[in-house]
Amino acid sequence: MSSIEVALVPSDTLLRALRVMERYDVCLLPVMGEAGGLVGLISREHVLSAWRVDPLLPVSLVMAACGKPRVSAPVPP
């Protein structure tokens, strides 16, 4: 598993997210919580869709939240 070198925090703005994406030439960034865990993802599409509302919105308002993975029951044969 590789380390996360470029990440945002929920209070970062859409403007900062877009600048980081452009600087590192990526279109998807992890959003890390205070404890260092992954709380969501933000894509260039998320940023651009909310840009018209306000480029200074925090990413927490438009990111895709990451929940605990779902574990499905095994399917009987």
Secondary structure, DSSP 8 states (H G I E B T S, - for coil): -----S-B-TTSBHHHHHHHHHHHT-SEEEEE-TTS-EEEEEEHHHHHHHHTT-TTSBGGGTSEE------------
